[in-house]
Structure formats: structure tokens, C-alpha cells
Amino acid sequence: MPRHAVSAAPTTEAPAPAEAPATAEAPSAAEAQGPRSKNKSGSPRQIPVVGVVTEDEDAQGALKPMDLNSIIKLLEETAQDDLEEQLKSVKTLVQYYQNGFPLRDLAQIFKILNLCAEKIENQPPFLEPAYNIIKLCGLPFLKKKVSDEITYAEDTAKSIALLGHLMKIPSSELRIQICKCIVDFYHGEPPKKHITGYQQASSTYKIQMAEVGGLAKTMVQSLDLLENQLVEKLWVLKALQHLSTSEVNCTLMMKAYAARGICAHLNDPDPSGQLLFRSSEILWNLLEKSSKEEIIKQLSNLECLLTLKEVFKHLFTRGFSDYDRQLRNDILVITTIISQNPEAPMIECGFTRDLILFATFNEVKSENPLVKGLKLSNSYEDFELKKLLFNILVILCKDLTTVQLLINGQVVLALFTYVKKPEKHKIIEWSAAQYEELQLHALATLSSVAPLLIEEYMLCQGNARILAFLEWCESEECFFSHGNSFHGTGGRGNKFAHLRYTLRLLRAMIHLEDETVNQDLCEKGTIQQLIGIFKYTISKINDKEEAILLEIQSDILLILSALCENDNSRKEIFGTEGVDIILHVIKTDPKKFQSGLGYTVLLFSTLDSIWCCILACYPLEDYFLEKEGIFLLLDLLALDQKKFCSLILAIMVEFCDNPKTPVHVNAWRGKKDQTAASLLIKLWRKEERELGVLRDKRGMIIDTRKPLFTSFQAEQKIMPMPANCPTIAVMDVAENIRAKIYAVLGKLDFENLPGLSTEDFVTLCIIHRYLDFKIGEIWNEIYEEIKVENLKPVTTDRRVLEAIITASENVGKMVASLQCEMFEIQARQDVQDEQKVYAKIQATHKQRELANKSWENFLARTSNAKTLKKAKKLQEKAIESTRYGERPPNALFHQTDIKGLNTTVLSGRVVAVESTPARLVGGPLADTDIALKKLPVRGGALQRVKAVKPADDPKNVPT
């Protein structure tokens, strides 16, 4: 859980209510001026300032190099007579560098500091110069060149690391100043005077060097020296609080076991309250910025948990300010994180019992003095506390030893007080939005707790409460949901969030497969109610709430599957209404399965409900077939979605036991008129390609001894296995869809399968012999195992084993031969088809030649009168040859030709000739007998000719 979601406490400074007294936070006058060493007379000794900078240089702010080596040499002298001179030289150094230390001099300066620190025990006057040097370390370091930060990085890191080692000096003032110096790394003030030729190092330089030097580790170790020194300990914790904002420092602190050491002292006396605040902040940072598992391991001990327990109890029962409540919630979150470790002694220290009591006292009356007279308010902190307590119940119940404590604490009853519709005009301690969120959180908690406490669940009439709440969720009763929380996602302005978590609770109870619970639900009409809710959600689907409604539908189908599985009487209750909602889902647009809104999960739930609610119930199977359910399943299978294929094929294997199913399967047609058999064979070939089975380009068997062997099987070495362990060959049956395809095609009898190509028939030969090949593969595996184990079977067994393997190999050779024969037949058929095509082409060419010849004859007749007359005579002769030689008696003769027609084609009464335009010659029939007739047709051969003069019959024309 995010830090800001629990506490609004600041990350670096304590809020006003928790400020330390002047002795802890604000330095005293002595601290501000530094410890004052005294001479033998007891009066303060005045040290003159030695002028090392000229007036002109001082005016310009220049900083000349100082002879630090002479000071070091002077301090290394152990003669007591040189004390005054040594102190004078160090104080001169402090005065000289009052605006900050240059990086180039830092190593020597800290060597001087170290020498002073070594002398403090025997010569206390050195405390003051050491104090002043450390105080100056709080100022930014100075660099002359940009590269100084890199050049002197190692010296700087070692120098800053020395600060942590100086915490061993038993001086309160010095220790506090070291801590102040470290705090100044993060928000120190710049020097008031600018030094010519120098510039400040970057603001993060000291922080980075502190990380490199391992300052955080030594500061953690210094806590062991401050057992009974509260002021110094608070300053060290403040420094560690700043240092713990870095991942590097947190890692160093973790290695120094900071979490355990700090947590164990959380409950130490502290009137200011800073110890608890700063310690909890450091623990937070350690959990967030270092190895969470290691920190949890450090805190998972009896000492730390007892301390956390006492701190939490104190804050829970006696904390009244907002700051106390925030701190209480922080401690609870840290406890929640620790409780995720199953090895944490939460029960042994009694913390689990207390947490259960605090989680339920508001809903269930308790006589425990801890909560007597205690009441939560509707403040934000108390509201967060309630949610955190619900959350920790979920974590605690993962440890089965907690079950008895949950029973004693009446957790199920307490949580069920929220599973009811909101009562109008009733005063409750929470606001409407808060109560809604707690209601959803309680439902989510029950989903984890109730399955462990079935007896308590039934005693509380859990099923009846859930069904009544579901009825309210489905009703149109006015309710405005705020939908503010994580659990309320997708439920703003509706009851969908309540419906979702109620169904999750119901699903958790049903999947226990406890017959008492399931039977009670069925007797209360759960199946019909859930089908009604599903139809209700269908009518409510829109783009905004689509995701949550799809999840609700998936849960409903899973619940129905669990209730109806292996019980035909419940399947009959499921009925045709249930089948209709399943068909509705299967008809979903396939494009939506890639939308990421839960359609894929919904489809899986739907397929599972077909398996559990329809199969083995023949009336529902027949209804499913009547509604073209098999067609819809095959449509899904044709999408070639590997995640669905196995389940769909398993359903089809079971459906094919119904004698009506094969007819539907064979009648199905997909894209490009694809049949179901062709689809299944195509899936087989794709599966074998993915498995790396050896096949040639035409799909024929290559290895006749191991025709089904996959690349994975080839890579695995034969290992002796116990008789009760499945071998690789056996496991292969369940790990891919080949066995299911074989079963479906086997129930279609492998014969009269429509729409198969030669390639399909070649693959079908392999599928047909799948079982024989698999048996041979297993026998071959047995034979190899015997070889690996160096066993020698008796002669009879060896002969039988070899005969079986040879027979299996012969089956492979036979199938390979049959495949070759199929390709030969196909090749011959292709040749025949090719010859037919060639014959058709030849006929076309011949017809074209005849047409060309006819055209040439036509041109000859129209351009040569002799040819025309010759052709006319041949035509008349041909016509005459078709007539009877003698006319029958009393027969009527009908003239079939047109007099005066100069054409050589067989003509009827109407002829359309594309020739000279009619407007030029008066029409093609202008000089024939038919032109005398007036026809109501315009254009073409029958165009009416103007000013036609009737001609006399030739018989009447005088010669």
C-alpha cells in the first residue's frame, strides 16, 4: 500500500504536535557556541586569531593556501608542553576556513580532526576545536576547478565516513553536532561570504560521498552506544531519517540490521513522541528502498512484533490526535507487511488475536477491556484504519492456525453485517461513500475468510444473505454509487461493483465443492436467479461499464458450471434459457476477443459451461444442435486461436457421442466452402509444424519407426521411470490437440468426408493410424528403457518386443506407401485433366479456323458474282436434296424461300444484315417482295421505305 494512502506525516520533520522539547531539537546556548574548554584557573581562555591573510587579500575575499602539514606535525607531537600551541594552531585553522573547506584540503583537515578526537579522552580542551571543525563541515565544500569533485572524490568519501566513527567519542555535544552536520547535507545554508577563485560544490555532492563512504552504516552502529541517552538517540534517528531517503544508504543500513535495532526500541520512553515517528519513517524507507524480503526477515521476530503490538495498542486505545491516528495506521501497515511472512510469530506474540478484536469490535459486542467504551469516528484516519484491518484479516487467514482465532472473534458474522442493502433513514457512523467502500471491502474479505469457516458461514445463513443481496443488486431500486475506491471501480452510479464482489464471494463458496452449501443454494433457486442476472447484464452493456459486466457474466457462468457439473437434475433446471445465454456469448463478434476487455475470459467460461451444463443432458444437447450450436463452435475453431482449440475439440469429442452431431459437423461450411474435416486436418498439420514433427514438403512420413515423434521428444534422453509415472510419449497425448482431432474424425468414421484435397487425404492416412503409431511409440520407449537399464529380457519376451516394434514400423511403411500411391493417382489425374484442357484448347482453335474459313468464303461470295452464283446453286441443290422426291397426295406446299433474295445463307422471314447503311439504299430488303408489306418496325432490316411503288405479280406482267 502506498505510504501516502495511510499517513500524512511529513517525511523529514515531525509535525507540530510531536516536536521535541528544547533539549532534543533546539540546541542550547552551549550547543550553539560549542563546548568551551577552560584553563587551570577555570576562566575561559581567549585564543588570539593569527593573521594569515593580508588586508588587501581579505578585502578581495581571497583564500591563500595554509600550511596544514605543520599543524599535523605539531599535533602528532605528544609533549604536554605543546598543548597551548596545538590548540592555537587548530583554532587558527577554524578561523581561516570559516566559510567552508576546499576539497583539496579536506583530507588534511580531517586528519587534523581525527588527531584532535584521539586527544579528547586525555586532553578535554581538544573537544572545542573538534566541535568547531565538525560544525564547519555542515557548510558546502569549495572547489577551485570543476574537476575537483571527481579528483578528490575518494578523499572526500573517506573524510565524511570519519564522521560516523567519531560517534564513538563519549561526548553528547560532539555527537549532536555530527548529526546536525549530516542533516545540513540535505538542507544546509550557503556561506555568507563569497571566496574569490572558489565556487561551491554541487548540492548533492556531500550526499553522494556519504553514500560512497558508508556513513549510514556507521551511524546505525552508533545507536548501540546510545541506549539510555534519549537526546543523542533522537538526533541520530533524525540523521538516519535523512540518510534513508537514498537506496544506497538503505542497503547499507539493511546490512547493519537497522530495521531490527530500530524496531526493538520503538516503545522506549519518549515524552516528545519523536522517537516513534522518526523510527517508523525510517522503517518505511527501508521497506521501500531496500530489499523488502530482507527487512521483513529482520522484523519477523518475537521482540520486534511484541514492540509493534504494544505501540499499536497504545495508539489505538489512547491516541486521539490526527497525528497519533496517522502514526497508528503507519504501524498497522508495517505490521501487515510483516504478516505476509509465514514465519513471523504473529500468533505466538498475541498480535493476531488483538488485531481480530480491533477489526470486529465495532460490529460484534465484546467484553474485552481493550475495546470497552472504544468507538471509531468517521474521520479519514479511522476510515483508513478499518480498511487496513479488513486487509490484514485476508493476510492472516492464509495461515490455517489462525482459523480458531477467526471463529472466536466471530469474524464471519461481523463481515456479514455489511452484506445487506442500505437502510433508509438509519443513522450510521460512516458517511454514504465510506459505508459503500467498507461494504465492498467486507465482501472482498469474506471471499477469503468464509471458505475457511464453512460452519460459521452456514450458521450465519450466508447463502440466504448473499442471494437477498444479489436480488437487491438486480433490482431497479434507486441507488447512487460513488465508486471512489479500488473495489468500486466501474460501479459509479450503479450497483455493478456490489454485484461483482458478491458473485466473487459466491464463486469462492461454490468451488469448495461442499455439497451442503451447493444443495442449499440450488434449493433456494440460485440457478434461475443467476440466469436472470445474466440477462439483466446483457441489457445493461455499454462501452463505459463493459469490462465490469463481462467479468460479472464470466463469474455467473463459472458458478453455474460448478453447480451443474455431474448433476443432470440441475442441468434440467439450467434448461433452454441457460443454453440461450451460452449461444448469445458464442455469437460474439470474433474481433472483440482481441479487445482486452474480458471477452476471452468470458469465452473460456462459456466453453466450460457447455462442458458442465449441457453435455450428458440429451434434451439440452438436442436443443443446442437445433440452434446451430455446433456450427458456432466450428466457427470459433476456424478462427485458429490456439488458446481455444483444445477446449473446443474436447467439447466436440463429447458431442459426437450424440448420433445427430455428425450430420451437423459434415454440413458445416466455412470460408471458401471449407468443410469441418478439412479444417480439422489443417489444424493437425499446423500442430505438427509447431511440434517439429518430421514431414517432407508434401506432408509424407519420413521416419517410419517414429512417425509422431516431436522435436521435444527427440531432445529428451530416455530415462527409466517408475511404472506409475507417465512417460514422455504418454504425456504427449495430453499436451497437444492431435489426440482430440483423431477422436473427432474417428467418430465421423474417417469415411465419406466431404471437401478433402489430396494433401488432406495424405494427412488423413496419418491421423487414421494415430493410435497404432502411439502404441508403437510407447513400445519403442519401453525397449529403449530396457537398454538404458542394461536389462536382458528372456528370449520369448525379446522376440515378442521385437515383433511389436517391427509391426509398428511396418504400419508406418504401409502408410508411407499409401501416401505415395495417392500422389501417383493424383499425378495421373492431373495429367488427364491437363489433356482435357489441351483438347478443349484444340477444339477452340479448330472452331476459330472454321470461322476464319467461313469468313473468307463469305468475302469471296460478296466480291465475286460467279462464286456467288455457284454457291447459290450449291445451296439450292442441298435444299432440294433434303426434300421428298414425290409430293404426298393432297399435300399443301409452302414456299420457304423469299423470291428475289440474293443471299447464300439460310434466311427466314426476317434477316438483319450489317452492310451498306439503310439510308443509302432504302434498306437491305428494298428490292424484294417483302418490302411491299408495311411493318410497324423502325430501323434495321425491316426499316420502312418511303414512296414504295407496288409491283405487279410477275405472272401477270405482259411479255
VENBELJO-V626982 format. One record per backbone hydrogen bond with DSSP energy under -0.5 kcal/mol. CO is the residue of the C=O (numbers start at 0). NH is the residue of the N-H. E is the energy in kcal/mol with one decimal. If there is no record, write none. Layout:
co: {CO:CO}
nh: {NH:NH}
e: {E:E}
This chain:
co: {1:2:2:14:15:20:20:27:28:29:34:36:38:42:43:45:47:48:49:53:54:55:56:56:60:61:65:66:67:68:69:70:71:72:73:78:79:81:82:83:84:85:86:87:88:89:90:91:92:94:96:100:101:101:102:104:105:106:107:108:109:110:111:112:113:114:115:115:116:116:118:122:123:124:124:125:126:127:128:129:130:131:132:134:135:140:141:142:144:145:146:146:147:149:151:152:153:154:155:156:157:158:159:159:160:160:161:163:164:165:168:170:171:172:173:174:175:176:177:178:179:180:181:182:182:183:193:194:198:201:201:203:204:205:206:207:208:209:209:210:213:214:215:216:217:218:219:220:221:222:225:227:228:229:230:231:232:233:234:235:236:237:238:239:241:242:245:246:247:248:249:250:251:252:253:256:257:258:259:260:261:262:264:269:272:273:274:275:276:277:278:279:280:281:282:283:284:285:289:290:291:292:293:294:295:298:300:301:302:303:304:305:306:307:308:309:310:311:312:313:314:317:320:321:322:323:324:325:326:327:328:329:330:331:332:333:334:335:336:337:339:340:343:344:345:345:346:349:350:351:352:353:354:355:356:356:359:359:367:367:370:378:379:380:381:382:383:384:385:386:387:388:389:390:391:392:394:395:397:398:399:401:402:403:404:405:406:409:410:411:412:413:414:415:417:421:422:424:425:430:431:432:433:434:435:436:437:438:439:440:441:442:443:444:444:445:448:448:449:452:453:454:455:456:457:460:461:462:463:464:465:466:467:468:469:470:478:480:485:487:490:494:495:496:497:498:499:500:501:502:503:504:505:506:508:508:509:512:513:514:515:516:517:518:519:520:521:524:525:526:527:528:529:530:531:532:533:534:535:536:536:537:541:544:545:546:547:548:549:550:551:552:553:554:555:556:557:558:559:560:563:566:567:568:569:570:573:574:575:576:577:578:579:580:581:582:584:588:589:590:591:597:598:599:600:601:602:603:604:605:606:607:608:608:609:609:613:615:616:616:617:618:619:620:621:622:623:624:627:628:629:630:631:632:633:634:635:635:636:639:640:640:641:643:644:645:646:647:648:649:650:651:653:654:656:657:657:659:660:661:662:663:664:664:667:669:670:673:674:675:676:677:678:679:680:681:682:683:684:685:686:687:687:690:690:692:693:695:699:701:705:708:709:710:711:721:726:727:728:729:729:730:730:731:736:737:738:739:740:741:742:743:744:745:747:751:756:757:758:759:760:761:762:763:764:766:768:769:770:771:772:773:774:775:776:777:778:779:780:781:782:783:784:785:786:790:793:794:795:796:797:798:799:800:801:802:803:804:805:806:807:808:809:810:811:812:813:814:815:816:817:818:819:820:821:822:823:824:825:826:827:828:829:830:831:832:833:834:835:836:837:838:839:840:841:842:843:844:845:846:847:848:849:850:851:852:853:854:855:856:857:858:859:863:864:865:866:867:868:869:870:871:872:873:874:875:876:877:878:879:887:891:892:896:897:898:899:900:904:910:912:916:916:917:917:922:924:927:928:929:932:934:936:938:939:947:952:952:953}
nh: {4:5:6:17:18:23:24:31:32:33:36:44:41:38:45:47:49:50:51:57:58:59:60:61:195:63:67:70:71:72:73:74:75:76:76:81:82:85:86:87:88:89:90:91:92:93:94:95:96:97:99:141:104:105:105:108:109:110:111:112:113:114:115:116:117:118:118:119:119:120:122:125:126:127:128:129:130:131:132:133:134:135:136:137:138:200:102:198:147:148:149:150:151:152:155:156:157:158:159:160:161:162:162:163:163:164:165:166:167:168:170:174:175:176:177:178:179:180:181:182:183:184:184:185:186:187:195:197:142:204:205:207:208:209:210:211:212:213:214:213:217:218:219:220:221:222:222:223:224:225:228:229:232:233:234:235:236:237:238:239:240:241:242:243:244:245:249:250:251:252:253:254:255:257:256:260:261:262:263:264:264:265:267:272:276:277:278:279:280:281:282:283:284:285:286:287:288:289:291:294:295:296:297:298:299:300:304:305:306:307:308:309:310:311:312:313:314:315:316:317:318:319:324:325:326:327:328:329:330:331:332:333:334:335:336:337:338:339:339:340:341:343:345:348:350:351:349:353:354:355:356:357:358:359:359:360:362:363:370:371:373:382:383:384:385:386:387:388:389:390:391:392:393:394:395:396:397:398:399:401:402:405:406:407:408:410:409:413:414:415:416:416:417:418:419:423:425:426:427:434:435:436:437:438:439:440:441:442:443:444:445:446:447:447:448:449:451:452:452:456:457:458:459:461:460:464:465:466:467:468:469:470:471:472:473:474:480:492:488:490:493:498:499:500:501:502:503:504:505:506:507:508:509:510:511:513:512:514:517:518:519:520:521:522:523:525:524:528:529:530:531:532:533:534:535:536:537:538:539:539:540:540:545:548:549:550:551:552:553:554:555:556:557:558:559:560:561:562:563:564:566:570:571:572:573:574:577:578:579:580:581:582:583:584:585:586:587:591:592:593:594:601:602:603:604:605:606:607:608:609:610:611:612:613:613:614:616:617:619:620:621:622:623:624:625:626:628:627:631:632:633:634:635:636:637:638:638:640:639:641:643:644:645:647:648:649:650:651:652:653:654:655:656:657:658:660:661:663:664:665:666:667:667:675:675:672:673:669:678:679:680:681:682:683:684:685:686:687:688:689:690:691:692:710:711:694:701:698:695:703:708:693:713:714:715:724:730:731:732:732:733:733:734:735:740:741:742:743:744:745:746:747:749:748:750:753:760:761:762:763:764:765:766:767:768:769:772:773:774:775:776:777:778:779:780:781:782:783:784:785:786:787:788:790:789:792:797:798:799:800:801:802:803:804:805:806:807:808:809:810:811:812:813:814:815:816:817:818:819:820:821:822:823:824:825:826:827:828:829:830:831:832:833:834:835:836:837:838:839:840:841:842:843:844:845:846:847:848:849:850:851:852:853:854:855:856:857:858:859:860:861:862:863:867:868:869:870:871:872:873:874:875:876:877:878:879:880:881:881:882:890:893:894:898:900:928:901:902:906:912:914:919:920:921:922:925:927:930:931:932:934:936:943:941:942:949:955:956:956}
e: {-0.9:-1.7:-1.8:-1.3:-1.5:-1.9:-2.2:-2.5:-2.1:-1.6:-0.7:-0.8:-1.5:-1.4:-0.5:-0.6:-0.6:-0.5:-0.6:-2.7:-2.1:-1.6:-0.8:-2.5:-1.9:-0.5:-1.8:-0.8:-2.4:-2.6:-2.1:-2.5:-1.8:-0.5:-0.9:-1.1:-1.3:-2.6:-2.6:-2.3:-2.3:-2.1:-2.5:-2.0:-1.8:-2.1:-2.3:-2.5:-2.2:-1.1:-1.9:-2.4:-0.9:-0.5:-0.8:-2.5:-2.6:-1.3:-2.2:-2.2:-2.3:-2.2:-2.4:-2.4:-2.0:-1.1:-0.5:-0.8:-0.6:-0.5:-3.3:-2.1:-2.4:-0.8:-0.6:-1.7:-2.6:-2.5:-2.4:-2.3:-2.1:-1.9:-1.1:-1.2:-1.6:-2.9:-2.8:-2.2:-1.2:-0.8:-0.7:-2.9:-2.8:-1.1:-2.4:-2.5:-2.2:-2.2:-2.7:-2.0:-1.2:-0.6:-1.1:-0.6:-0.7:-1.1:-1.8:-1.1:-1.6:-1.7:-2.9:-2.3:-2.4:-2.2:-2.2:-2.1:-2.5:-2.6:-2.0:-2.4:-2.2:-0.7:-0.9:-1.5:-1.1:-1.4:-0.6:-1.8:-3.0:-1.6:-0.5:-2.4:-2.5:-2.5:-1.6:-2.1:-2.7:-0.8:-2.0:-0.6:-1.3:-2.0:-2.0:-2.0:-1.4:-0.5:-1.4:-1.1:-1.5:-1.5:-0.8:-0.7:-2.2:-2.6:-1.9:-2.5:-2.6:-2.1:-2.2:-2.8:-2.3:-1.6:-2.6:-2.4:-1.4:-1.5:-2.2:-2.0:-2.0:-2.9:-2.4:-2.0:-1.1:-2.3:-1.9:-1.9:-2.9:-2.5:-2.1:-0.5:-0.9:-1.7:-1.4:-0.8:-1.4:-3.1:-2.1:-2.3:-2.0:-2.2:-2.4:-2.2:-2.3:-2.5:-2.2:-1.9:-2.8:-1.3:-0.6:-2.1:-2.5:-2.1:-2.2:-1.9:-1.2:-1.9:-2.3:-2.4:-1.9:-2.7:-2.5:-2.4:-2.5:-2.8:-2.7:-2.2:-2.5:-2.8:-2.3:-2.5:-1.3:-0.6:-2.1:-2.4:-2.4:-2.6:-2.2:-2.1:-2.4:-1.9:-2.2:-2.3:-2.3:-2.4:-2.2:-2.1:-2.6:-0.6:-0.9:-2.1:-0.7:-1.9:-2.4:-1.6:-1.1:-1.6:-1.3:-1.6:-2.6:-2.3:-1.9:-2.7:-1.8:-1.2:-0.5:-1.7:-1.1:-2.9:-1.2:-0.6:-2.0:-2.2:-2.4:-2.1:-2.1:-1.8:-2.5:-2.4:-2.0:-2.3:-2.4:-1.4:-1.3:-1.3:-2.8:-2.1:-1.1:-1.6:-0.8:-2.4:-1.5:-2.2:-2.2:-2.6:-1.9:-1.9:-1.5:-2.1:-2.5:-2.2:-0.8:-0.6:-1.6:-1.0:-1.8:-0.5:-1.0:-0.5:-0.5:-3.0:-2.2:-2.0:-2.6:-2.6:-2.2:-2.4:-2.7:-1.9:-2.2:-2.3:-2.6:-1.5:-0.6:-1.2:-2.3:-2.3:-1.5:-0.7:-1.4:-2.3:-2.5:-2.5:-1.7:-2.3:-1.6:-2.3:-2.4:-2.6:-2.2:-2.1:-2.5:-2.1:-1.7:-2.2:-1.8:-1.3:-0.7:-2.5:-1.3:-2.3:-1.2:-2.3:-2.7:-2.1:-2.0:-2.2:-1.9:-1.9:-2.4:-2.9:-2.3:-1.8:-2.4:-2.3:-1.0:-0.5:-2.1:-0.7:-2.4:-2.8:-2.0:-1.9:-2.3:-2.3:-1.0:-1.8:-1.6:-1.9:-2.7:-2.1:-2.1:-2.1:-2.4:-2.1:-1.9:-2.4:-1.8:-1.5:-0.6:-0.6:-0.7:-0.7:-0.6:-2.0:-2.3:-1.8:-2.0:-2.5:-2.3:-2.3:-2.3:-2.2:-2.1:-2.4:-2.6:-2.3:-2.2:-2.1:-2.4:-1.5:-1.8:-1.6:-2.1:-1.3:-2.2:-2.0:-1.7:-1.6:-2.3:-1.6:-1.6:-2.6:-2.1:-1.5:-2.2:-1.6:-1.9:-1.9:-1.3:-1.3:-1.8:-2.3:-2.4:-2.2:-2.4:-2.2:-2.7:-2.2:-2.0:-2.0:-1.9:-2.2:-3.1:-0.5:-1.4:-2.0:-1.8:-0.6:-0.6:-2.3:-2.7:-2.0:-2.5:-2.3:-2.5:-1.9:-2.6:-1.8:-1.7:-2.2:-2.5:-2.0:-2.0:-2.4:-2.1:-0.6:-1.0:-0.5:-1.5:-0.8:-1.7:-1.4:-0.8:-2.4:-2.8:-2.1:-2.0:-2.3:-2.3:-1.7:-2.5:-2.1:-1.3:-2.1:-0.5:-1.9:-0.5:-1.1:-2.4:-2.6:-1.4:-0.9:-0.7:-0.5:-0.5:-1.2:-1.1:-3.0:-2.0:-2.5:-2.3:-2.1:-2.2:-2.0:-2.2:-2.2:-2.4:-2.3:-1.9:-2.1:-1.9:-0.9:-2.3:-2.5:-0.6:-0.5:-0.7:-1.9:-1.6:-0.9:-1.1:-0.6:-1.9:-1.6:-1.3:-1.6:-2.6:-1.8:-0.5:-1.1:-0.6:-0.7:-1.4:-0.7:-2.3:-2.4:-2.1:-2.5:-2.5:-2.2:-1.7:-0.8:-1.6:-1.3:-0.7:-0.6:-2.2:-2.4:-2.1:-2.6:-1.6:-0.9:-2.2:-2.8:-1.1:-1.8:-2.7:-2.6:-2.3:-2.4:-2.3:-2.1:-2.4:-2.3:-1.8:-2.3:-2.3:-2.2:-2.4:-2.1:-1.5:-2.4:-2.2:-2.4:-1.3:-0.6:-2.9:-2.4:-2.5:-2.7:-2.6:-2.5:-2.3:-2.3:-2.6:-2.7:-2.4:-2.3:-2.4:-1.9:-1.7:-2.3:-2.7:-2.4:-2.4:-2.6:-2.5:-2.4:-2.1:-2.4:-2.2:-2.1:-2.2:-2.8:-2.5:-2.3:-2.6:-2.6:-2.4:-2.0:-2.5:-2.6:-2.3:-2.5:-2.3:-2.1:-2.4:-2.7:-2.3:-2.1:-2.6:-2.5:-2.0:-2.4:-2.8:-2.6:-2.0:-2.3:-2.5:-2.4:-2.2:-2.5:-2.8:-2.2:-2.2:-2.3:-2.4:-2.5:-2.2:-2.3:-2.0:-1.3:-1.4:-2.0:-2.7:-2.6:-2.5:-2.2:-2.5:-2.2:-2.1:-2.7:-2.6:-2.2:-2.5:-2.8:-1.9:-0.6:-1.0:-1.2:-1.3:-0.5:-0.5:-0.6:-1.5:-0.9:-0.7:-0.9:-0.6:-0.6:-1.2:-1.4:-1.1:-2.1:-0.7:-1.4:-1.5:-0.9:-1.5:-1.4:-0.8:-1.6:-0.5:-0.7:-1.1:-0.6:-1.6:-0.7:-0.6}
